[in-house]
Amino acid sequence: MLDRYRKRLQSDLDRWIEAGLVPAQNRQAILNDVAPEPDRWSAQGAAAILGAVLLALAALSFVAANWSELSRVVRFALILGALWASYGGAVFAFARNNAAVGHALALLGAALFGGAIALTAQTFNLSAFRNTGVLIWAVGALATALVIPSRPVLIASALIGGFWLLSEAQNPLAPAVLWAYPLLFAVSAAAASRLQSNVTMNLSAIGLGWWLMHTLHEVHQLYDLESAAAMVCFALICGALALGAALLRDRGVPAAGVIAAWSAAGAAAGVFASQFTLNDYGRPESVLAYTIIAAPTLLIIAGLLLARVRAGHLGRTSALALGAAGAISFALPYGVCLASGPVLATLQFLVGGAIFAAGVILILIGSAPGRRAAGAVGVVLFTAQAIYVYAELFGGLLGTAAFFFVGGVLMIVLSVVLTRIARRLGKGDPS
């Protein structure tokens, strides 16, 4: 990506110099100021990493095949010897400017570290704590990635951390809320930003979304939280994460935009899905737990919107529209508790309008340079809501040619409207 930017910059500089906008003697200085691109994925690197994986499997298979014949001392000596040899080889390879082999050996060391943990657990009969061992493995791999530093090992640490999250969520001995994962996510995200690893950031964002869904499910079970309340909590928390990550992205934090994009998608999905909970009967006793979670989150959203407006990265109209969508979503569970026909009909109308407004605002935001993800989320949200409204109004036409005909016309109209919005934004931000 940086190469494309550099080529575009060279072309632009030539044009600017010819037009007299930039002095010719500054051309090379500007090009030299462009930050170097991180090491790319190469065939040599891929082969070295695959080789490291095979060596790790060979070492673990050898120990497993000769388990009964080897004493505890020999088992540990083999694993620890291979572990430190891998790390030492990685340091030597990086010192000799052989990054591919260095990353491969670092990855091998991280894999053998997990084997050492498994060996320790089996030797001392600690299988009941196998998930804790996986967490230690993830932390060790993360530490390795930071010390080396190594993006392949960082990616591996994110995968191991996700595996621990999935395993611990199924563990009946685990607590309801796995508070260790947000801390692991924060460190992994900081490392991904430092090493400019978009793959790690994507994996971490997906893991955080899954953790949030699992946590709200557990809160739903423990405190009898209503479906509408849980869905709105998910949307509001994702919205706060999206705004916070966008604020970091605006301040130049690398890869923060990935978190903002995934969180915006989660918020949009949560708000859209909340419509399907309107007909569920709400219990007033569940309102307290919902308020404790949602009210502070809504205040955080308001503060982040204000901060982005003051920083000049978000228009007032957009901020007000997003804030109104959040406020309407926040009020939804309270209205569901009233459970009366007119109230529910009004809520459904307000939520539908808020979703349309949020989709349009995201499209407006996505028109700015580097904000394509927000625009894509807005288009998907707006289109999905339009299809949902059409299906509700003309449900009798489902499965008929009329449905496809009217749906096709609707999508074309939406395309024209969105195209006009994009053209207007090209002339200036109306928000």
C-alpha positions as CSV (number, residue, x, y, z in Angstrom):
1,M,0.0,0.0,0.0
2,L,2.9,2.3,0.8
3,D,4.5,1.7,-2.6
4,R,1.2,2.8,-4.3
5,Y,1.2,5.9,-2.1
6,R,4.8,6.6,-2.9
7,K,4.2,6.2,-6.7
8,R,1.2,8.5,-6.5
9,L,3.2,11.0,-4.5
10,Q,6.0,11.0,-7.1
11,S,3.5,11.7,-9.8
12,D,1.8,14.5,-7.7
13,L,5.2,16.1,-6.9
14,D,6.2,16.2,-10.6
15,R,2.8,17.9,-11.4
16,W,3.1,20.3,-8.4
17,I,6.7,21.2,-9.4
18,E,5.6,21.9,-13.0
19,A,2.8,24.1,-11.7
20,G,5.2,25.9,-9.4
21,L,3.5,24.8,-6.2
22,V,6.5,23.0,-4.8
23,P,10.2,23.9,-5.2
24,A,12.0,21.3,-7.3
25,Q,14.8,21.0,-4.7
26,N,12.3,19.8,-2.1
27,R,11.2,16.8,-4.1
28,Q,13.7,14.2,-2.8
29,A,13.4,15.5,0.8
30,I,9.7,14.9,0.7
31,L,10.1,11.4,-0.7
32,N,12.7,10.6,1.9
33,D,10.3,11.7,4.6
34,V,7.8,9.0,3.7
35,A,8.0,6.3,6.5
36,P,9.5,3.0,5.4
37,E,7.0,0.2,4.7
38,P,7.0,-2.7,7.2
39,D,8.4,-6.0,6.0
40,R,6.2,-7.6,3.4
41,W,4.9,-11.1,3.4
42,S,7.1,-13.1,1.0
43,A,7.4,-16.6,-0.4
44,Q,10.7,-17.0,1.5
45,G,9.1,-15.9,4.7
46,A,6.1,-18.2,4.2
47,A,8.3,-21.2,3.6
48,A,10.4,-20.4,6.6
49,I,7.4,-20.1,8.8
50,L,5.8,-23.3,7.5
51,G,9.2,-25.0,8.2
52,A,9.1,-23.7,11.8
53,V,5.6,-25.0,12.3
54,L,6.7,-28.5,11.0
55,L,9.7,-28.4,13.3
56,A,7.5,-27.6,16.3
57,L,5.2,-30.5,15.4
58,A,8.2,-32.8,15.0
59,A,9.5,-31.9,18.4
60,L,6.2,-32.3,20.1
61,S,5.5,-35.6,18.3
62,F,8.9,-37.0,19.3
63,V,8.3,-36.2,22.9
64,A,4.7,-37.7,22.7
65,A,5.9,-40.9,21.0
66,N,8.6,-41.5,23.6
67,W,6.7,-40.3,26.5
68,S,6.8,-43.4,28.6
69,E,10.5,-44.0,27.9
70,L,11.7,-40.5,28.8
71,S,12.2,-39.3,32.3
72,R,10.8,-36.0,33.5
73,V,14.3,-34.4,33.4
74,V,14.9,-35.5,29.8
75,R,11.4,-34.3,28.7
76,F,12.0,-30.9,30.1
77,A,15.6,-30.8,28.8
78,L,14.4,-31.6,25.3
79,I,11.6,-29.0,25.2
80,L,13.5,-26.2,27.0
81,G,16.6,-26.9,25.0
82,A,14.7,-26.6,21.7
83,L,12.9,-23.5,23.1
84,W,16.0,-21.6,23.9
85,A,17.7,-22.7,20.8
86,S,14.9,-21.3,18.8
87,Y,15.0,-18.0,20.5
88,G,18.7,-17.8,20.3
89,G,18.6,-18.7,16.6
90,A,16.1,-16.0,16.1
91,V,18.3,-13.4,17.7
92,F,21.2,-14.6,15.6
93,A,19.2,-14.5,12.4
94,F,18.0,-11.0,13.0
95,A,21.5,-9.9,13.7
96,R,22.6,-11.3,10.3
97,N,19.7,-9.4,8.6
98,N,17.8,-12.6,7.8
99,A,14.3,-11.6,8.9
100,A,12.5,-14.5,7.3
101,V,14.4,-17.1,9.3
102,G,14.3,-14.9,12.4
103,H,10.5,-14.7,12.4
104,A,10.3,-18.4,11.7
105,L,12.5,-19.3,14.6
106,A,10.7,-16.9,16.9
107,L,7.4,-18.5,15.9
108,L,8.9,-21.9,16.6
109,G,10.0,-20.7,20.0
110,A,6.5,-19.5,20.8
111,A,5.1,-22.9,19.7
112,L,7.5,-24.8,21.8
113,F,6.7,-22.5,24.8
114,G,3.1,-23.8,24.5
115,G,4.5,-27.4,24.3
116,A,6.5,-26.7,27.5
117,I,3.3,-25.5,29.3
118,A,1.4,-28.6,28.1
119,L,4.3,-30.9,29.3
120,T,4.3,-29.2,32.7
121,A,0.6,-29.6,33.0
122,Q,0.7,-33.3,32.1
123,T,3.7,-34.0,34.3
124,F,2.2,-32.5,37.4
125,N,-1.4,-33.5,36.6
126,L,-2.6,-30.0,36.1
127,S,-5.1,-30.8,33.3
128,A,-7.9,-29.1,35.2
129,F,-6.2,-25.8,34.5
130,R,-5.5,-26.3,30.8
131,N,-7.3,-23.1,29.9
132,T,-5.1,-21.1,32.2
133,G,-2.1,-22.7,30.5
134,V,-3.4,-21.5,27.1
135,L,-3.7,-18.0,28.5
136,I,-0.1,-18.2,29.7
137,W,0.9,-19.4,26.3
138,A,-0.8,-16.4,24.7
139,V,0.9,-14.0,27.0
140,G,4.3,-15.6,26.4
141,A,3.8,-15.4,22.6
142,L,2.7,-11.8,23.0
143,A,5.8,-11.0,25.0
144,T,8.0,-12.7,22.4
145,A,6.4,-10.7,19.6
146,L,7.1,-7.4,21.5
147,V,10.7,-8.3,22.4
148,I,11.8,-9.6,18.9
149,P,9.7,-7.8,17.5
150,S,7.7,-10.1,15.2
151,R,4.4,-9.7,13.4
152,P,4.0,-13.4,12.6
153,V,4.4,-14.2,16.4
154,L,2.0,-11.4,17.2
155,I,-0.6,-12.9,14.9
156,A,0.0,-16.3,16.5
157,S,-0.5,-14.7,20.0
158,A,-3.9,-13.3,18.9
159,L,-5.0,-16.7,17.6
160,I,-3.9,-18.4,20.8
161,G,-5.7,-15.7,22.8
162,G,-8.9,-16.3,20.8
163,F,-8.6,-20.0,21.4
164,W,-8.3,-19.4,25.1
165,L,-11.4,-17.2,25.0
166,L,-13.4,-19.9,23.2
167,S,-12.2,-22.6,25.5
168,E,-12.8,-20.7,28.7
169,A,-16.3,-19.7,27.6
170,Q,-17.1,-23.4,27.5
171,N,-15.4,-24.2,30.8
172,P,-18.0,-24.7,33.6
173,L,-15.3,-23.8,36.2
174,A,-14.6,-20.4,34.6
175,P,-16.2,-17.2,35.9
176,A,-19.1,-15.7,34.1
177,V,-17.2,-12.6,32.9
178,L,-13.7,-13.3,31.6
179,W,-12.0,-10.1,32.6
180,A,-8.6,-11.3,31.5
181,Y,-9.5,-11.0,27.8
182,P,-10.1,-7.2,27.7
183,L,-6.6,-6.7,29.2
184,L,-5.1,-9.2,26.7
185,F,-6.9,-7.3,23.9
186,A,-5.6,-3.9,25.0
187,V,-2.0,-5.1,25.1
188,S,-2.4,-7.0,21.7
189,A,-4.1,-4.0,20.1
190,A,-1.3,-1.7,21.4
191,A,1.3,-4.1,20.0
192,A,-0.6,-4.4,16.7
193,S,-0.6,-0.6,16.4
194,R,3.1,-0.4,17.2
195,L,4.0,-3.2,14.7
196,Q,1.4,-2.0,12.2
197,S,-0.2,-5.5,12.0
198,N,-3.7,-5.1,10.6
199,V,-4.1,-8.9,10.7
200,T,-3.6,-8.9,14.4
201,M,-5.9,-5.9,14.9
202,N,-8.6,-7.6,12.9
203,L,-8.3,-10.8,15.0
204,S,-8.3,-8.8,18.2
205,A,-11.4,-6.8,17.2
206,I,-13.3,-10.0,16.3
207,G,-12.2,-11.5,19.6
208,L,-13.4,-8.5,21.5
209,G,-16.8,-8.6,19.8
210,W,-17.2,-12.2,20.7
211,W,-16.1,-11.5,24.3
212,L,-18.7,-8.8,24.5
213,M,-21.5,-11.0,23.2
214,H,-20.5,-13.8,25.6
215,T,-20.4,-11.3,28.5
216,L,-23.8,-9.9,27.8
217,H,-25.2,-13.4,27.4
218,E,-23.9,-14.3,30.9
219,V,-25.3,-11.0,32.3
220,H,-28.6,-11.9,30.6
221,Q,-28.6,-15.3,32.4
222,L,-27.5,-14.0,35.8
223,Y,-29.5,-10.8,36.0
224,D,-32.5,-11.8,33.8
225,L,-31.6,-9.1,31.3
226,E,-34.2,-8.7,28.6
227,S,-33.3,-9.5,25.0
228,A,-33.9,-5.9,23.9
229,A,-31.8,-4.6,26.8
230,A,-28.9,-7.0,25.9
231,M,-29.1,-6.0,22.2
232,V,-29.1,-2.3,23.0
233,C,-26.2,-2.7,25.4
234,F,-24.2,-4.4,22.7
235,A,-24.9,-1.7,20.2
236,L,-24.1,1.1,22.7
237,I,-20.8,-0.4,23.8
238,C,-19.8,-1.1,20.2
239,G,-20.7,2.5,19.4
240,A,-18.5,3.8,22.2
241,L,-15.6,1.6,21.1
242,A,-16.1,2.8,17.5
243,L,-15.9,6.5,18.6
244,G,-13.0,5.9,20.9
245,A,-11.0,4.1,18.2
246,A,-11.9,6.7,15.6
247,L,-10.6,9.4,18.0
248,L,-7.3,7.5,18.3
249,R,-7.2,7.0,14.5
250,D,-7.7,10.8,14.0
251,R,-4.7,11.4,16.2
252,G,-2.6,9.1,14.0
253,V,-2.6,5.9,16.0
254,P,-1.8,3.1,13.4
255,A,-4.4,0.4,12.9
256,A,-7.0,2.1,15.2
257,G,-9.2,2.4,12.2
258,V,-9.6,-1.4,12.1
259,I,-11.2,-1.3,15.6
260,A,-13.3,1.6,14.6
261,A,-14.6,-0.2,11.5
262,W,-15.4,-3.5,13.3
263,S,-17.0,-1.7,16.3
264,A,-19.2,0.4,13.9
265,A,-20.3,-2.7,12.2
266,G,-21.2,-4.2,15.6
267,A,-23.1,-1.2,16.7
268,A,-25.1,-1.2,13.4
269,A,-25.8,-4.9,13.7
270,G,-27.0,-4.4,17.3
271,V,-29.3,-1.5,16.5
272,F,-30.7,-3.3,13.5
273,A,-31.3,-6.5,15.4
274,S,-33.0,-4.7,18.3
275,Q,-36.1,-4.2,16.1
276,F,-36.8,-7.9,16.4
277,T,-37.1,-7.8,20.2
278,L,-39.9,-5.2,20.3
279,N,-42.6,-7.8,20.7
280,D,-40.9,-9.5,23.7
281,Y,-42.5,-8.7,27.0
282,G,-40.2,-6.7,29.2
283,R,-40.0,-7.1,33.0
284,P,-39.5,-3.9,35.0
285,E,-37.1,-5.7,37.4
286,S,-34.5,-6.1,34.6
287,V,-34.4,-2.3,34.1
288,L,-31.9,-1.7,36.9
289,A,-29.2,-4.0,35.5
290,Y,-29.7,-2.5,32.1
291,T,-29.5,1.1,33.4
292,I,-26.2,0.4,35.2
293,I,-24.6,-0.8,32.0
294,A,-26.3,1.5,29.4
295,A,-26.5,4.9,31.1
296,P,-22.7,5.3,31.6
297,T,-22.1,4.0,28.1
298,L,-24.4,6.6,26.7
299,L,-22.6,9.4,28.6
300,I,-19.3,8.1,27.3
301,I,-20.7,8.2,23.7
302,A,-21.8,11.8,24.2
303,G,-18.4,12.8,25.5
304,L,-16.6,11.1,22.6
305,L,-18.9,12.8,20.1
306,L,-18.2,16.1,21.7
307,A,-14.5,15.4,21.6
308,R,-14.5,14.6,17.9
309,V,-16.6,17.7,17.1
310,R,-14.1,19.9,19.0
311,A,-11.2,18.2,17.2
312,G,-12.9,19.1,13.9
313,H,-13.1,15.4,12.7
314,L,-16.9,15.2,12.9
315,G,-19.6,17.7,11.9
316,R,-22.2,18.9,14.4
317,T,-25.1,17.5,12.3
318,S,-23.5,14.1,12.2
319,A,-22.7,14.1,15.9
320,L,-26.3,15.1,16.8
321,A,-27.8,12.5,14.5
322,L,-25.6,9.7,16.0
323,G,-26.3,11.0,19.5
324,A,-30.0,10.9,18.8
325,A,-29.8,7.4,17.4
326,G,-28.0,6.3,20.6
327,A,-30.6,8.0,22.8
328,I,-33.5,6.4,21.0
329,S,-31.8,3.0,21.3
330,F,-31.2,3.6,25.0
331,A,-34.9,4.4,25.5
332,L,-36.0,1.2,23.7
333,P,-35.9,-1.3,26.6
334,Y,-37.9,1.1,28.8
335,G,-40.6,1.3,26.2
336,V,-40.7,-2.5,25.8
337,C,-41.4,-2.7,29.6
338,L,-44.6,-0.7,29.1
339,A,-45.7,-3.4,26.6
340,S,-48.7,-1.5,25.2
341,G,-49.6,-1.5,21.5
342,P,-49.4,2.3,20.8
343,V,-46.1,2.6,22.7
344,L,-44.5,-0.3,20.8
345,A,-45.8,1.0,17.5
346,T,-44.2,4.4,18.2
347,L,-41.0,2.8,19.3
348,Q,-40.8,0.7,16.2
349,F,-41.3,3.9,14.1
350,L,-38.7,5.8,16.0
351,V,-36.1,3.0,15.9
352,G,-36.7,2.5,12.2
353,G,-36.1,6.2,11.6
354,A,-33.0,6.2,13.8
355,I,-31.6,3.3,11.8
356,F,-32.2,5.1,8.5
357,A,-30.6,8.3,9.9
358,A,-27.6,6.4,11.3
359,G,-27.1,4.7,7.9
360,V,-27.1,8.1,6.1
361,I,-24.8,9.7,8.6
362,L,-22.3,6.8,8.3
363,I,-22.4,7.2,4.5
364,L,-21.7,10.9,5.0
365,I,-18.8,10.1,7.3
366,G,-17.5,7.5,4.9
367,S,-17.2,10.0,2.1
368,A,-14.1,11.6,3.8
369,P,-10.7,10.3,2.9
370,G,-9.7,7.1,4.8
371,R,-13.3,6.5,6.1
372,R,-14.5,4.0,3.5
373,A,-15.3,1.4,6.2
374,A,-17.8,3.7,7.8
375,G,-19.4,4.4,4.5
376,A,-19.7,0.6,3.7
377,V,-21.3,0.0,7.1
378,G,-23.8,2.8,6.4
379,V,-24.7,1.5,3.0
380,V,-25.3,-2.1,4.4
381,L,-27.3,-0.7,7.3
382,F,-29.5,1.5,5.2
383,T,-30.1,-1.1,2.5
384,A,-30.9,-3.8,5.1
385,Q,-33.3,-1.5,6.9
386,A,-35.0,-0.7,3.6
387,I,-35.4,-4.4,2.7
388,Y,-36.8,-5.0,6.2
389,V,-39.3,-2.2,6.0
390,Y,-40.4,-3.4,2.6
391,A,-40.8,-7.0,3.8
392,E,-42.9,-5.9,6.7
393,L,-45.1,-3.7,4.6
394,F,-45.5,-6.1,1.7
395,G,-45.1,-9.5,3.3
396,G,-47.8,-11.0,1.2
397,L,-45.7,-10.5,-1.9
398,L,-42.8,-12.5,-0.6
399,G,-42.0,-15.4,-2.9
400,T,-43.7,-13.7,-5.9
401,A,-42.3,-12.0,-8.9
402,A,-43.7,-8.7,-7.6
403,F,-41.4,-8.9,-4.6
404,F,-38.3,-9.2,-6.7
405,F,-39.5,-6.5,-9.1
406,V,-40.3,-3.9,-6.4
407,G,-37.2,-4.9,-4.5
408,G,-35.0,-4.3,-7.6
409,V,-36.6,-0.9,-8.2
410,L,-36.1,0.0,-4.6
411,M,-32.4,-0.9,-4.7
412,I,-31.9,1.1,-7.9
413,V,-33.6,4.1,-6.2
414,L,-31.4,3.7,-3.2
415,S,-28.3,3.6,-5.5
416,V,-29.3,6.8,-7.2
417,V,-29.9,8.6,-3.8
418,L,-26.6,7.4,-2.4
419,T,-24.7,8.5,-5.6
420,R,-26.2,11.9,-5.3
421,I,-25.1,12.1,-1.6
422,A,-21.6,11.1,-2.6
423,R,-21.5,13.8,-5.3
424,R,-22.6,16.5,-2.9
425,L,-20.0,15.4,-0.4
426,G,-17.4,15.7,-3.1
427,K,-18.2,19.5,-3.2
428,G,-18.1,19.9,0.6
429,D,-19.1,18.3,3.8
430,P,-22.7,19.4,4.6
431,S,-22.5,18.0,8.1
